[in-house]
Structure formats: structure tokens, C-alpha cells
Amino acid sequence: MPRVRWTSGSGIVELPDGRTVRCRGLRTPLPADAEPAEVGYYLLGRQPHRQGWETRWIRWRDFRVPADPTAALRSLREAHERAASERVELACGGGVGRTGTALAVLAVLSGVPAERAVAWVREHHHPRAVETPWQRRWVRSLDL
């Protein structure tokens, strides 16, 4: 399948393996000219609203780690795979804590060592990403 990349817009992050994902907070509406995602992974405590494209829900309350870490890792592996050929979006309410944590998982899948993933996300996405100690601990514990 040919590689599809995000061509413009805020929140686009290029992973070390060249895949791109859009990371955002759902409380901020997308600009009218924003490219649509092909699939979105929504890290929320409740079912996400319809977005106009395929969605995946990862049950994940604010300031926490995923309710089912095994299922979350399975979904995030899928997101990483799909980002090789599709426009993938990661989003939570504010776009910092849960989104940053999910992005850190994708960074590890892209070759960043787990102990460096939080720093990588803070450099490439948001300086306060992966907000809580338990989110940081979860990322550091990854053995993918």
C-alpha cells in the first residue's frame, strides 16, 4: 500500500521511522481546512463522538493509564502499523497527557528506547506530555 502522509496542519508528529500521526485535543475544534484522518484512536473515559472517519476507542480516563493496558497496546500497535500507509490521529480531551502517552508508545514501536520515549515526546509534541508519574512509569516499563 502506498505511503500516505499528513501534508500540513498543526499537531503532525513524525516518528523516528518516518511514519506520521496527528496528535490533538478534542476540546479544540479542527480548523475547517484540516485534512481528515483515515482512522482516529481516541483515548477517553467514554465512547467518542463521531468524527467523519473510522474511529477506535481506547478506554482511558483522564490523568490515568489505560483501563486495559493489554488491549491499549494492541490498539496502539495497530495505529503504528496503519500510520505506515494511512493518516492516523491520536486524541484525548486536551491532547497532552493521554495523547502524549500513546505517542510515546508509538515512539517505542518506532525504535526509541522506552526510558527515552517521554523525553522524545516532550521534544517533538508538547513539553508537558505524559503528564502523570504513573503514565511515565507505564511508558518506561514497556517491553515491546
N, CA, C and O atoms as CSV, one atom per row, in Angstrom:
chain,resi,resn,atom,element,x,y,z
A,1,MET,N,N,0.848,-1.179,0.000
A,1,MET,CA,C,0.000,0.000,0.000
A,1,MET,C,C,0.892,1.240,0.000
A,1,MET,O,O,1.867,1.284,0.750
A,2,PRO,N,N,0.588,2.247,-0.818
A,2,PRO,CA,C,1.439,3.439,-0.854
A,2,PRO,C,C,1.378,4.219,0.456
A,2,PRO,O,O,0.377,4.204,1.173
A,3,ARG,N,N,2.460,4.884,0.732
A,3,ARG,CA,C,2.544,5.689,1.951
A,3,ARG,C,C,1.705,6.958,1.811
A,3,ARG,O,O,1.829,7.687,0.828
A,4,VAL,N,N,0.858,7.213,2.794
A,4,VAL,CA,C,0.045,8.428,2.839
A,4,VAL,C,C,0.564,9.241,4.012
A,4,VAL,O,O,0.639,8.747,5.137
A,5,ARG,N,N,0.917,10.471,3.749
A,5,ARG,CA,C,1.446,11.319,4.808
A,5,ARG,C,C,0.515,12.496,5.032
A,5,ARG,O,O,-0.188,12.945,4.126
A,6,TRP,N,N,0.530,12.972,6.238
A,6,TRP,CA,C,-0.120,14.246,6.504
A,6,TRP,C,C,0.687,15.290,5.746
A,6,TRP,O,O,1.917,15.262,5.801
A,7,THR,N,N,0.041,16.201,5.046
A,7,THR,CA,C,0.788,17.202,4.284
A,7,THR,C,C,0.905,18.531,5.013
A,7,THR,O,O,1.831,19.300,4.755
A,8,SER,N,N,-0.027,18.809,5.922
A,8,SER,CA,C,0.036,20.079,6.633
A,8,SER,C,C,-0.837,20.002,7.870
A,8,SER,O,O,-1.590,19.049,8.073
A,9,GLY,N,N,-0.715,21.024,8.682
A,9,GLY,CA,C,-1.583,21.129,9.845
A,9,GLY,C,C,-0.829,21.042,11.149
A,9,GLY,O,O,0.290,20.533,11.213
A,10,SER,N,N,-1.464,21.548,12.187
A,10,SER,CA,C,-0.829,21.515,13.496
A,10,SER,C,C,-0.991,20.125,14.107
A,10,SER,O,O,-1.933,19.398,13.789
A,11,GLY,N,N,-0.071,19.774,14.974
A,11,GLY,CA,C,-0.136,18.510,15.680
A,11,GLY,C,C,0.446,17.335,14.935
A,11,GLY,O,O,0.386,16.211,15.433
A,12,ILE,N,N,1.011,17.550,13.754
A,12,ILE,CA,C,1.588,16.443,12.993
A,12,ILE,C,C,2.969,16.134,13.575
A,12,ILE,O,O,3.824,17.013,13.685
A,13,VAL,N,N,3.166,14.875,13.942
A,13,VAL,CA,C,4.433,14.440,14.522
A,13,VAL,C,C,5.005,13.342,13.633
A,13,VAL,O,O,4.314,12.383,13.291
A,14,GLU,N,N,6.271,13.492,13.265
A,14,GLU,CA,C,6.953,12.444,12.508
A,14,GLU,C,C,7.715,11.556,13.485
A,14,GLU,O,O,8.561,12.028,14.244
A,15,LEU,N,N,7.404,10.278,13.453
A,15,LEU,CA,C,8.073,9.300,14.308
A,15,LEU,C,C,9.461,8.991,13.747
A,15,LEU,O,O,9.717,9.263,12.574
A,16,PRO,N,N,10.360,8.432,14.554
A,16,PRO,CA,C,11.710,8.146,14.083
A,16,PRO,C,C,11.777,7.231,12.860
A,16,PRO,O,O,12.752,7.276,12.110
A,17,ASP,N,N,10.757,6.405,12.652
A,17,ASP,CA,C,10.765,5.520,11.488
A,17,ASP,C,C,10.113,6.153,10.264
A,17,ASP,O,O,9.914,5.478,9.253
A,18,GLY,N,N,9.773,7.457,10.342
A,18,GLY,CA,C,9.232,8.178,9.202
A,18,GLY,C,C,7.715,8.209,9.124
A,18,GLY,O,O,7.165,8.952,8.312
A,19,ARG,N,N,7.029,7.433,9.934
A,19,ARG,CA,C,5.568,7.478,9.943
A,19,ARG,C,C,5.118,8.783,10.581
A,19,ARG,O,O,5.824,9.340,11.422
A,20,THR,N,N,3.959,9.268,10.191
A,20,THR,CA,C,3.433,10.492,10.774
A,20,THR,C,C,2.069,10.225,11.392
A,20,THR,O,O,1.296,9.400,10.904
A,21,VAL,N,N,1.790,10.944,12.478
A,21,VAL,CA,C,0.485,10.888,13.134
A,21,VAL,C,C,0.096,12.316,13.518
A,21,VAL,O,O,0.949,13.173,13.744
A,22,ARG,N,N,-1.214,12.545,13.584
A,22,ARG,CA,C,-1.694,13.835,14.089
A,22,ARG,C,C,-2.110,13.625,15.537
A,22,ARG,O,O,-2.865,12.704,15.848
A,23,CYS,N,N,-1.616,14.478,16.411
A,23,CYS,CA,C,-1.928,14.422,17.841
A,23,CYS,C,C,-2.674,15.696,18.203
A,23,CYS,O,O,-2.231,16.800,17.885
A,24,ARG,N,N,-3.817,15.531,18.874
A,24,ARG,CA,C,-4.590,16.727,19.198
A,24,ARG,C,C,-5.498,16.507,20.389
A,24,ARG,O,O,-5.705,15.382,20.844
A,25,GLY,N,N,-6.031,17.608,20.878
A,25,GLY,CA,C,-7.040,17.596,21.920
A,25,GLY,C,C,-8.409,17.791,21.295
A,25,GLY,O,O,-8.588,18.652,20.434
A,26,LEU,N,N,-9.359,17.006,21.721
A,26,LEU,CA,C,-10.706,17.075,21.147
A,26,LEU,C,C,-11.480,18.311,21.595
A,26,LEU,O,O,-12.472,18.677,20.965
A,27,ARG,N,N,-11.041,18.956,22.672
A,27,ARG,CA,C,-11.729,20.171,23.127
A,27,ARG,C,C,-11.460,21.364,22.211
A,27,ARG,O,O,-12.147,22.382,22.295
A,28,THR,N,N,-10.459,21.236,21.333
A,28,THR,CA,C,-10.153,22.282,20.364
A,28,THR,C,C,-10.609,21.797,18.992
A,28,THR,O,O,-10.089,20.799,18.492
A,29,PRO,N,N,-11.561,22.476,18.378
A,29,PRO,CA,C,-12.039,22.008,17.066
A,29,PRO,C,C,-10.940,22.069,16.013
A,29,PRO,O,O,-10.052,22.920,16.061
A,30,LEU,N,N,-11.023,21.151,15.069
A,30,LEU,CA,C,-10.102,21.186,13.934
A,30,LEU,C,C,-10.407,22.400,13.069
A,30,LEU,O,O,-11.570,22.782,12.938
A,31,PRO,N,N,-9.392,23.009,12.479
A,31,PRO,CA,C,-9.662,24.091,11.527
A,31,PRO,C,C,-10.468,23.544,10.339
A,31,PRO,O,O,-10.377,22.360,10.016
A,32,ALA,N,N,-11.241,24.396,9.706
A,32,ALA,CA,C,-12.091,23.977,8.589
A,32,ALA,C,C,-11.300,23.353,7.451
A,32,ALA,O,O,-11.815,22.486,6.745
A,33,ASP,N,N,-10.053,23.782,7.263
A,33,ASP,CA,C,-9.253,23.257,6.153
A,33,ASP,C,C,-8.358,22.082,6.567
A,33,ASP,O,O,-7.481,21.686,5.798
A,34,ALA,N,N,-8.558,21.521,7.757
A,34,ALA,CA,C,-7.723,20.403,8.217
A,34,ALA,C,C,-7.997,19.154,7.382
A,34,ALA,O,O,-9.138,18.860,7.029
A,35,GLU,N,N,-6.933,18.436,7.081
A,35,GLU,CA,C,-7.077,17.170,6.369
A,35,GLU,C,C,-7.813,16.176,7.268
A,35,GLU,O,O,-7.564,16.129,8.472
A,36,PRO,N,N,-8.712,15.386,6.692
A,36,PRO,CA,C,-9.377,14.368,7.509
A,36,PRO,C,C,-8.429,13.212,7.799
A,36,PRO,O,O,-7.560,12.887,6.991
A,37,ALA,N,N,-8.607,12.606,8.948
A,37,ALA,CA,C,-7.876,11.375,9.253
A,37,ALA,C,C,-8.534,10.237,8.480
A,37,ALA,O,O,-9.665,10.365,8.011
A,38,GLU,N,N,-7.833,9.151,8.357
A,38,GLU,CA,C,-8.449,7.936,7.827
A,38,GLU,C,C,-8.910,7.049,8.974
A,38,GLU,O,O,-9.874,6.293,8.848
A,39,VAL,N,N,-8.199,7.158,10.102
A,39,VAL,CA,C,-8.598,6.441,11.317
A,39,VAL,C,C,-8.117,7.249,12.519
A,39,VAL,O,O,-7.016,7.800,12.511
A,40,GLY,N,N,-8.945,7.311,13.535
A,40,GLY,CA,C,-8.583,8.006,14.759
A,40,GLY,C,C,-8.645,7.066,15.944
A,40,GLY,O,O,-9.551,6.239,16.047
A,41,TYR,N,N,-7.677,7.196,16.840
A,41,TYR,CA,C,-7.621,6.427,18.080
A,41,TYR,C,C,-7.886,7.421,19.199
A,41,TYR,O,O,-7.096,8.337,19.425
A,42,TYR,N,N,-9.018,7.235,19.907
A,42,TYR,CA,C,-9.480,8.190,20.881
A,42,TYR,C,C,-9.347,7.616,22.283
A,42,TYR,O,O,-9.926,6.580,22.612
A,43,LEU,N,N,-8.576,8.312,23.093
A,43,LEU,CA,C,-8.142,7.876,24.418
A,43,LEU,C,C,-9.020,8.585,25.441
A,43,LEU,O,O,-8.659,9.642,25.958
A,44,LEU,N,N,-10.170,7.994,25.726
A,44,LEU,CA,C,-11.193,8.680,26.504
A,44,LEU,C,C,-11.850,7.748,27.502
A,44,LEU,O,O,-11.838,6.529,27.336
A,45,GLY,N,N,-12.423,8.338,28.542
A,45,GLY,CA,C,-13.159,7.569,29.535
A,45,GLY,C,C,-14.521,7.111,29.043
A,45,GLY,O,O,-15.099,6.178,29.600
A,46,ARG,N,N,-15.037,7.754,28.012
A,46,ARG,CA,C,-16.331,7.354,27.439
A,46,ARG,C,C,-16.235,7.342,25.921
A,46,ARG,O,O,-15.330,7.930,25.330
A,47,GLN,N,N,-17.186,6.660,25.312
A,47,GLN,CA,C,-17.225,6.499,23.854
A,47,GLN,C,C,-17.075,7.856,23.150
A,47,GLN,O,O,-17.751,8.817,23.518
A,48,PRO,N,N,-16.202,7.942,22.148
A,48,PRO,CA,C,-16.009,9.223,21.451
A,48,PRO,C,C,-17.184,9.565,20.536
A,48,PRO,O,O,-17.950,8.692,20.126
A,49,HIS,N,N,-17.304,10.847,20.232
A,49,HIS,CA,C,-18.288,11.313,19.251
A,49,HIS,C,C,-17.825,10.914,17.858
A,49,HIS,O,O,-16.641,10.657,17.637
A,50,ARG,N,N,-18.745,10.865,16.940
A,50,ARG,CA,C,-18.404,10.558,15.547
A,50,ARG,C,C,-17.491,11.646,14.996
A,50,ARG,O,O,-17.647,12.826,15.310
A,51,GLN,N,N,-16.549,11.234,14.180
A,51,GLN,CA,C,-15.576,12.179,13.646
A,51,GLN,C,C,-15.651,12.334,12.124
A,51,GLN,O,O,-15.041,13.254,11.580
A,52,GLY,N,N,-16.372,11.475,11.433
A,52,GLY,CA,C,-16.389,11.538,9.973
A,52,GLY,C,C,-15.387,10.596,9.340
A,52,GLY,O,O,-15.223,10.595,8.120
A,53,TRP,N,N,-14.714,9.795,10.149
A,53,TRP,CA,C,-13.791,8.775,9.679
A,53,TRP,C,C,-13.829,7.623,10.671
A,53,TRP,O,O,-14.471,7.712,11.718
A,54,GLU,N,N,-13.145,6.558,10.337
A,54,GLU,CA,C,-13.117,5.374,11.204
A,54,GLU,C,C,-12.528,5.738,12.568
A,54,GLU,O,O,-11.544,6.472,12.656
A,55,THR,N,N,-13.140,5.218,13.620
A,55,THR,CA,C,-12.632,5.510,14.966
A,55,THR,C,C,-12.399,4.232,15.755
A,55,THR,O,O,-13.069,3.219,15.559
A,56,ARG,N,N,-11.432,4.315,16.646
A,56,ARG,CA,C,-11.144,3.261,17.609
A,56,ARG,C,C,-11.135,3.918,18.987
A,56,ARG,O,O,-10.550,4.986,19.170
A,57,TRP,N,N,-11.779,3.280,19.939
A,57,TRP,CA,C,-11.850,3.823,21.289
A,57,TRP,C,C,-10.945,3.010,22.199
A,57,TRP,O,O,-11.082,1.791,22.303
A,58,ILE,N,N,-10.028,3.693,22.851
A,58,ILE,CA,C,-9.206,3.081,23.891
A,58,ILE,C,C,-9.714,3.673,25.207
A,58,ILE,O,O,-9.560,4.867,25.461
A,59,ARG,N,N,-10.314,2.830,26.032
A,59,ARG,CA,C,-10.895,3.300,27.301
A,59,ARG,C,C,-9.756,3.754,28.214
A,59,ARG,O,O,-8.904,2.966,28.624
A,60,TRP,N,N,-9.774,5.078,28.522
A,60,TRP,CA,C,-8.626,5.658,29.216
A,60,TRP,C,C,-9.085,6.944,29.898
A,60,TRP,O,O,-9.292,7.959,29.232
A,61,ARG,N,N,-9.242,6.908,31.193
A,61,ARG,CA,C,-9.677,8.088,31.947
A,61,ARG,C,C,-8.557,9.118,32.052
A,61,ARG,O,O,-7.372,8.783,32.041
A,62,ASP,N,N,-8.961,10.366,32.152
A,62,ASP,CA,C,-8.016,11.477,32.236
A,62,ASP,C,C,-7.046,11.281,33.401
A,62,ASP,O,O,-7.445,10.865,34.488
A,63,PHE,N,N,-5.784,11.580,33.163
A,63,PHE,CA,C,-4.687,11.510,34.135
A,63,PHE,C,C,-4.344,10.082,34.567
A,63,PHE,O,O,-3.617,9.900,35.543
A,64,ARG,N,N,-4.840,9.089,33.877
A,64,ARG,CA,C,-4.598,7.690,34.233
A,64,ARG,C,C,-3.811,6.990,33.142
A,64,ARG,O,O,-3.369,7.604,32.171
A,65,VAL,N,N,-3.649,5.689,33.328
A,65,VAL,CA,C,-3.161,4.801,32.274
A,65,VAL,C,C,-4.393,4.084,31.719
A,65,VAL,O,O,-5.465,4.180,32.315
A,66,PRO,N,N,-4.274,3.378,30.609
A,66,PRO,CA,C,-5.453,2.726,30.033
A,66,PRO,C,C,-6.114,1.754,31.006
A,66,PRO,O,O,-5.447,1.116,31.821
A,67,ALA,N,N,-7.440,1.656,30.902
A,67,ALA,CA,C,-8.189,0.726,31.754
A,67,ALA,C,C,-7.743,-0.712,31.503
A,67,ALA,O,O,-7.680,-1.509,32.439
A,68,ASP,N,N,-7.436,-1.050,30.266
A,68,ASP,CA,C,-6.944,-2.375,29.889
A,68,ASP,C,C,-5.644,-2.178,29.113
A,68,ASP,O,O,-5.676,-2.037,27.891
A,69,PRO,N,N,-4.500,-2.166,29.803
A,69,PRO,CA,C,-3.229,-1.884,29.129
A,69,PRO,C,C,-2.909,-2.846,27.985
A,69,PRO,O,O,-2.322,-2.432,26.985
A,70,THR,N,N,-3.283,-4.115,28.110
A,70,THR,CA,C,-3.005,-5.078,27.044
A,70,THR,C,C,-3.789,-4.726,25.788
A,70,THR,O,O,-3.237,-4.728,24.688
A,71,ALA,N,N,-5.072,-4.425,25.949
A,71,ALA,CA,C,-5.897,-4.034,24.803
A,71,ALA,C,C,-5.409,-2.715,24.210
A,71,ALA,O,O,-5.405,-2.547,22.990
A,72,ALA,N,N,-4.997,-1.777,25.068
A,72,ALA,CA,C,-4.490,-0.489,24.591
A,72,ALA,C,C,-3.228,-0.687,23.754
A,72,ALA,O,O,-3.088,-0.083,22.691
A,73,LEU,N,N,-2.319,-1.522,24.224
A,73,LEU,CA,C,-1.097,-1.783,23.455
A,73,LEU,C,C,-1.415,-2.436,22.120
A,73,LEU,O,O,-0.779,-2.131,21.112
A,74,ARG,N,N,-2.389,-3.325,22.107
A,74,ARG,CA,C,-2.806,-3.964,20.851
A,74,ARG,C,C,-3.318,-2.896,19.873
A,74,ARG,O,O,-2.952,-2.904,18.698
A,75,SER,N,N,-4.157,-1.985,20.356
A,75,SER,CA,C,-4.688,-0.908,19.507
A,75,SER,C,C,-3.584,0.040,19.045
A,75,SER,O,O,-3.589,0.483,17.896
A,76,LEU,N,N,-2.641,0.352,19.927
A,76,LEU,CA,C,-1.567,1.268,19.554
A,76,LEU,C,C,-0.584,0.617,18.581
A,76,LEU,O,O,0.004,1.306,17.747
A,77,ARG,N,N,-0.402,-0.684,18.676
A,77,ARG,CA,C,0.390,-1.396,17.649
A,77,ARG,C,C,-0.303,-1.268,16.293
A,77,ARG,O,O,0.339,-1.030,15.270
A,78,GLU,N,N,-1.630,-1.432,16.308
A,78,GLU,CA,C,-2.398,-1.281,15.076
A,78,GLU,C,C,-2.255,0.137,14.534
A,78,GLU,O,O,-2.064,0.322,13.332
A,79,ALA,N,N,-2.345,1.144,15.410
A,79,ALA,CA,C,-2.188,2.538,14.981
A,79,ALA,C,C,-0.825,2.746,14.327
A,79,ALA,O,O,-0.723,3.408,13.294
A,80,HIS,N,N,0.213,2.187,14.923
A,80,HIS,CA,C,1.560,2.317,14.369
A,80,HIS,C,C,1.642,1.666,12.997
A,80,HIS,O,O,2.204,2.245,12.068
A,81,GLU,N,N,1.094,0.481,12.864
A,81,GLU,CA,C,1.088,-0.209,11.569
A,81,GLU,C,C,0.344,0.612,10.523
A,81,GLU,O,O,0.834,0.809,9.411
A,82,ARG,N,N,-0.830,1.084,10.885
A,82,ARG,CA,C,-1.656,1.825,9.935
A,82,ARG,C,C,-1.024,3.153,9.547
A,82,ARG,O,O,-1.243,3.643,8.440
A,83,ALA,N,N,-0.243,3.739,10.445
A,83,ALA,CA,C,0.417,5.016,10.143
A,83,ALA,C,C,1.432,4.880,9.013
A,83,ALA,O,O,1.869,5.887,8.454
A,84,ALA,N,N,1.810,3.664,8.673
A,84,ALA,CA,C,2.730,3.451,7.554
A,84,ALA,C,C,2.061,3.765,6.223
A,84,ALA,O,O,2.742,4.095,5.252
A,85,SER,N,N,0.726,3.667,6.166
A,85,SER,CA,C,0.046,3.856,4.885
A,85,SER,C,C,-1.238,4.683,4.973
A,85,SER,O,O,-1.903,4.899,3.959
A,86,GLU,N,N,-1.589,5.144,6.164
A,86,GLU,CA,C,-2.829,5.899,6.338
A,86,GLU,C,C,-2.589,7.103,7.241
A,86,GLU,O,O,-1.601,7.154,7.974
A,87,ARG,N,N,-3.502,8.070,7.180
A,87,ARG,CA,C,-3.443,9.229,8.073
A,87,ARG,C,C,-4.115,8.839,9.390
A,87,ARG,O,O,-5.332,8.665,9.457
A,88,VAL,N,N,-3.301,8.708,10.425
A,88,VAL,CA,C,-3.755,8.274,11.754
A,88,VAL,C,C,-3.759,9.466,12.692
A,88,VAL,O,O,-2.849,10.296,12.684
A,89,GLU,N,N,-4.817,9.530,13.507
A,89,GLU,CA,C,-4.933,10.582,14.513
A,89,GLU,C,C,-4.987,9.950,15.897
A,89,GLU,O,O,-5.664,8.942,16.100
A,90,LEU,N,N,-4.265,10.548,16.855
A,90,LEU,CA,C,-4.361,10.203,18.275
A,90,LEU,C,C,-4.959,11.409,18.980
A,90,LEU,O,O,-4.526,12.537,18.743
A,91,ALA,N,N,-5.947,11.191,19.843
A,91,ALA,CA,C,-6.542,12.346,20.517
A,91,ALA,C,C,-7.163,11.947,21.844
A,91,ALA,O,O,-7.672,10.839,22.016
A,92,CYS,N,N,-7.104,12.895,22.783
A,92,CYS,CA,C,-7.807,12.792,24.060
A,92,CYS,C,C,-8.459,14.158,24.281
A,92,CYS,O,O,-8.569,14.940,23.336
A,93,GLY,N,N,-8.882,14.453,25.470
A,93,GLY,CA,C,-9.540,15.728,25.722
A,93,GLY,C,C,-8.655,16.929,25.442
A,93,GLY,O,O,-9.031,17.814,24.674
A,94,GLY,N,N,-7.481,16.966,26.062
A,94,GLY,CA,C,-6.596,18.114,25.916
A,94,GLY,C,C,-5.442,17.911,24.948
A,94,GLY,O,O,-4.826,18.886,24.517
A,95,GLY,N,N,-5.135,16.665,24.596
A,95,GLY,CA,C,-4.069,16.391,23.645
A,95,GLY,C,C,-2.675,16.341,24.236
A,95,GLY,O,O,-1.693,16.383,23.495
A,96,VAL,N,N,-2.564,16.250,25.568
A,96,VAL,CA,C,-1.244,16.302,26.205
A,96,VAL,C,C,-0.909,15.020,26.959
A,96,VAL,O,O,0.065,14.347,26.619
A,97,GLY,N,N,-1.691,14.670,27.971
A,97,GLY,CA,C,-1.357,13.540,28.835
A,97,GLY,C,C,-1.549,12.188,28.183
A,97,GLY,O,O,-0.578,11.474,27.932
A,98,ARG,N,N,-2.794,11.829,27.907
A,98,ARG,CA,C,-3.070,10.527,27.301
A,98,ARG,C,C,-2.546,10.457,25.875
A,98,ARG,O,O,-1.978,9.444,25.466
A,99,THR,N,N,-2.739,11.540,25.114
A,99,THR,CA,C,-2.223,11.552,23.738
A,99,THR,C,C,-0.708,11.442,23.750
A,99,THR,O,O,-0.140,10.685,22.963
A,100,GLY,N,N,-0.049,12.179,24.622
A,100,GLY,CA,C,1.412,12.090,24.718
A,100,GLY,C,C,1.873,10.711,25.129
A,100,GLY,O,O,2.885,10.217,24.632
A,101,THR,N,N,1.138,10.086,26.036
A,101,THR,CA,C,1.493,8.730,26.474
A,101,THR,C,C,1.347,7.748,25.323
A,101,THR,O,O,2.220,6.906,25.114
A,102,ALA,N,N,0.248,7.845,24.570
A,102,ALA,CA,C,0.052,6.973,23.406
A,102,ALA,C,C,1.133,7.229,22.358
A,102,ALA,O,O,1.639,6.291,21.743
A,103,LEU,N,N,1.486,8.496,22.156
A,103,LEU,CA,C,2.556,8.824,21.212
A,103,LEU,C,C,3.881,8.235,21.668
A,103,LEU,O,O,4.679,7.796,20.839
A,104,ALA,N,N,4.128,8.219,22.971
A,104,ALA,CA,C,5.354,7.605,23.500
A,104,ALA,C,C,5.392,6.113,23.167
A,104,ALA,O,O,6.455,5.578,22.852
A,105,VAL,N,N,4.252,5.442,23.233
A,105,VAL,CA,C,4.195,4.027,22.852
A,105,VAL,C,C,4.564,3.885,21.371
A,105,VAL,O,O,5.351,3.009,21.013
A,106,LEU,N,N,4.006,4.734,20.515
A,106,LEU,CA,C,4.352,4.677,19.096
A,106,LEU,C,C,5.831,4.972,18.868
A,106,LEU,O,O,6.458,4.387,17.985
A,107,ALA,N,N,6.385,5.883,19.667
A,107,ALA,CA,C,7.824,6.181,19.559
A,107,ALA,C,C,8.653,4.945,19.893
A,107,ALA,O,O,9.640,4.657,19.218
A,108,VAL,N,N,8.255,4.215,20.934
A,108,VAL,CA,C,8.965,2.981,21.297
A,108,VAL,C,C,8.846,1.976,20.151
A,108,VAL,O,O,9.829,1.329,19.792
A,109,LEU,N,N,7.664,1.843,19.582
A,109,LEU,CA,C,7.477,0.931,18.443
A,109,LEU,C,C,8.306,1.368,17.233
A,109,LEU,O,O,8.621,0.558,16.361
A,110,SER,N,N,8.658,2.664,17.191
A,110,SER,CA,C,9.470,3.207,16.099
A,110,SER,C,C,10.965,3.146,16.381
A,110,SER,O,O,11.771,3.568,15.552
A,111,GLY,N,N,11.344,2.620,17.553
A,111,GLY,CA,C,12.755,2.442,17.841
A,111,GLY,C,C,13.336,3.275,18.968
A,111,GLY,O,O,14.508,3.107,19.305
A,112,VAL,N,N,12.557,4.165,19.561
A,112,VAL,CA,C,13.054,4.954,20.693
A,112,VAL,C,C,13.072,4.049,21.925
A,112,VAL,O,O,12.069,3.392,22.206
A,113,PRO,N,N,14.176,3.992,22.667
A,113,PRO,CA,C,14.188,3.189,23.890
A,113,PRO,C,C,13.111,3.684,24.874
A,113,PRO,O,O,12.887,4.888,24.995
A,114,ALA,N,N,12.462,2.773,25.557
A,114,ALA,CA,C,11.362,3.122,26.468
A,114,ALA,C,C,11.784,4.172,27.494
A,114,ALA,O,O,10.989,5.050,27.830
A,115,GLU,N,N,13.000,4.101,27.991
A,115,GLU,CA,C,13.440,5.063,29.007
A,115,GLU,C,C,13.668,6.467,28.423
A,115,GLU,O,O,13.806,7.427,29.181
A,116,ARG,N,N,13.709,6.601,27.086
A,116,ARG,CA,C,13.882,7.899,26.427
A,116,ARG,C,C,12.596,8.410,25.767
A,116,ARG,O,O,12.559,9.539,25.278
A,117,ALA,N,N,11.550,7.592,25.753
A,117,ALA,CA,C,10.341,7.921,24.991
A,117,ALA,C,C,9.640,9.181,25.495
A,117,ALA,O,O,9.169,9.979,24.685
A,118,VAL,N,N,9.561,9.379,26.805
A,118,VAL,CA,C,8.888,10.567,27.335
A,118,VAL,C,C,9.645,11.822,26.903
A,118,VAL,O,O,9.027,12.788,26.458
A,119,ALA,N,N,10.948,11.822,27.024
A,119,ALA,CA,C,11.746,12.977,26.600
A,119,ALA,C,C,11.569,13.229,25.105
A,119,ALA,O,O,11.472,14.378,24.673
A,120,TRP,N,N,11.529,12.162,24.320
A,120,TRP,CA,C,11.335,12.305,22.871
A,120,TRP,C,C,9.988,12.970,22.580
A,120,TRP,O,O,9.919,13.884,21.758
A,121,VAL,N,N,8.927,12.527,23.234
A,121,VAL,CA,C,7.593,13.097,23.013
A,121,VAL,C,C,7.550,14.553,23.466
A,121,VAL,O,O,6.938,15.387,22.799
A,122,ARG,N,N,8.182,14.865,24.570
A,122,ARG,CA,C,8.191,16.250,25.045
A,122,ARG,C,C,8.948,17.166,24.085
A,122,ARG,O,O,8.614,18.343,23.952
A,123,GLU,N,N,9.940,16.641,23.435
A,123,GLU,CA,C,10.692,17.426,22.455
A,123,GLU,C,C,9.917,17.594,21.142
A,123,GLU,O,O,9.978,18.657,20.524
A,124,HIS,N,N,9.200,16.568,20.717
A,124,HIS,CA,C,8.568,16.576,19.396
A,124,HIS,C,C,7.065,16.875,19.390
A,124,HIS,O,O,6.495,17.144,18.333
A,125,HIS,N,N,6.418,16.830,20.562
A,125,HIS,CA,C,4.969,17.048,20.603
A,125,HIS,C,C,4.588,18.192,21.559
A,125,HIS,O,O,4.078,19.223,21.120
A,126,HIS,N,N,4.829,18.009,22.832
A,126,HIS,CA,C,4.414,19.016,23.826
A,126,HIS,C,C,5.326,18.896,25.043
A,126,HIS,O,O,5.604,17.783,25.490
A,127,PRO,N,N,5.799,20.025,25.590
A,127,PRO,CA,C,6.760,19.969,26.709
A,127,PRO,C,C,6.209,19.359,27.999
A,127,PRO,O,O,6.990,18.963,28.865
A,128,ARG,N,N,4.876,19.273,28.149
A,128,ARG,CA,C,4.302,18.657,29.351
A,128,ARG,C,C,3.646,17.303,29.069
A,128,ARG,O,O,2.927,16.769,29.914
A,129,ALA,N,N,3.894,16.756,27.888
A,129,ALA,CA,C,3.269,15.484,27.510
A,129,ALA,C,C,3.633,14.374,28.490
A,129,ALA,O,O,4.680,14.414,29.138
A,130,VAL,N,N,2.764,13.398,28.583
A,130,VAL,CA,C,2.894,12.276,29.531
A,130,VAL,C,C,2.914,12.892,30.930
A,130,VAL,O,O,3.943,12.928,31.604
A,131,GLU,N,N,1.746,13.371,31.339
A,131,GLU,CA,C,1.623,14.283,32.476
A,131,GLU,C,C,1.871,13.683,33.856
A,131,GLU,O,O,2.428,14.358,34.721
A,132,THR,N,N,1.475,12.447,34.081
A,132,THR,CA,C,1.474,11.930,35.449
A,132,THR,C,C,2.603,10.928,35.697
A,132,THR,O,O,3.120,10.325,34.757
A,133,PRO,N,N,2.976,10.753,36.951
A,133,PRO,CA,C,4.033,9.776,37.261
A,133,PRO,C,C,3.671,8.370,36.798
A,133,PRO,O,O,4.546,7.636,36.337
A,134,TRP,N,N,2.395,7.974,36.910
A,134,TRP,CA,C,2.027,6.610,36.522
A,134,TRP,C,C,2.018,6.453,35.005
A,134,TRP,O,O,2.277,5.359,34.503
A,135,GLN,N,N,1.726,7.525,34.264
A,135,GLN,CA,C,1.854,7.447,32.805
A,135,GLN,C,C,3.322,7.290,32.422
A,135,GLN,O,O,3.652,6.477,31.558
A,136,ARG,N,N,4.195,8.053,33.049
A,136,ARG,CA,C,5.635,7.945,32.763
A,136,ARG,C,C,6.162,6.559,33.145
A,136,ARG,O,O,6.953,5.963,32.413
A,137,ARG,N,N,5.718,6.059,34.290
A,137,ARG,CA,C,6.146,4.728,34.736
A,137,ARG,C,C,5.691,3.655,33.755
A,137,ARG,O,O,6.446,2.733,33.447
A,138,TRP,N,N,4.451,3.770,33.260
A,138,TRP,CA,C,3.915,2.791,32.309
A,138,TRP,C,C,4.756,2.786,31.028
A,138,TRP,O,O,5.086,1.717,30.514
A,139,VAL,N,N,5.102,3.959,30.514
A,139,VAL,CA,C,5.909,4.030,29.294
A,139,VAL,C,C,7.283,3.421,29.539
A,139,VAL,O,O,7.767,2.645,28.715
A,140,ARG,N,N,7.918,3.758,30.654
A,140,ARG,CA,C,9.257,3.216,30.952
A,140,ARG,C,C,9.253,1.690,31.087
A,140,ARG,O,O,10.263,1.029,30.845
A,141,SER,N,N,8.088,1.144,31.480
A,141,SER,CA,C,8.009,-0.315,31.699
A,141,SER,C,C,7.762,-1.100,30.412
A,141,SER,O,O,7.776,-2.330,30.427
A,142,LEU,N,N,7.537,-0.397,29.297
A,142,LEU,CA,C,7.206,-1.098,28.057
A,142,LEU,C,C,8.345,-1.991,27.598
A,142,LEU,O,O,9.510,-1.592,27.597
A,143,ASP,N,N,7.993,-3.183,27.215
A,143,ASP,CA,C,8.959,-4.127,26.660
A,143,ASP,C,C,8.363,-4.636,25.346
A,143,ASP,O,O,7.844,-5.749,25.258
A,144,LEU,N,N,8.458,-3.785,24.343
A,144,LEU,CA,C,7.840,-4.107,23.070
A,144,LEU,C,C,8.888,-4.668,22.151
A,144,LEU,O,O,8.586,-5.013,21.008
